[in-house]
Amino acid sequence: MTVARVATRAATRATTSGSTRGSTWLDRALADVRTGRFEQTLAGLTAAGAAVTTGEIYLAHDGASFGNKLMWWPVAILPAAVPAGVAGVFSKRAAHTVLPVASALIVANGLQGTWLHWRGVAQRPGGVTRYNLEAGPPLFAPLLATVVGGMGLLAAVLRREGQAPRRSPAAAARSLRRGRRR
């Protein structure tokens, strides 16, 4: 058995048995990530990423004088992930309702922005050339917003930290037959 496999099994056993005494916060965090319990942290990272990305987008689009009305869309849509992400940290219900809606809008807007940036490069004199790729709108910058939205969508499908692992009905019935309650 490899060292990584032994460490993973030990972390999983410690997490599933509820025994986290003696382990550091990093050990618990890694065990939560390995077992899919990362909802609150990822919701918080989504909120922080949305705030930083909104500022970056505003400055970049302001530098271009908001020449196209569609440049205002990410500045208006992306901040919606900040309160949705913060709510997702504190409320399981918000993490499964509000956060995915805001995140899906951000993903759609990021993909739209990628298309608009490619179109902007193609419309420059000379079309898609190396110079236009370097001097035109940044082609992959809108994908940063898409990644922030993707983090919010992922947070919505993960489990919360500290939540007991889910067991199948068959496993629960077996443990009841053996006299163990959980």
ABEGO torsion letter per residue (X at the ends): XBAAAAAAAAAAAAAAAGBABGBBAAAAAAAAAAAGBAAAAAAAAAAAAAAAAAAAAAAAAAAAGGABAAAAAAAAAAAAAAAAAAAAAABAAAAAAAAAAAAAAAAAAAAAAAAAAAAAAAABBGEBBAAAAAABBBAAAAAAAAAAAAAAAAAAABBBBGBBBBBBAAAAAAAAAAGBBX
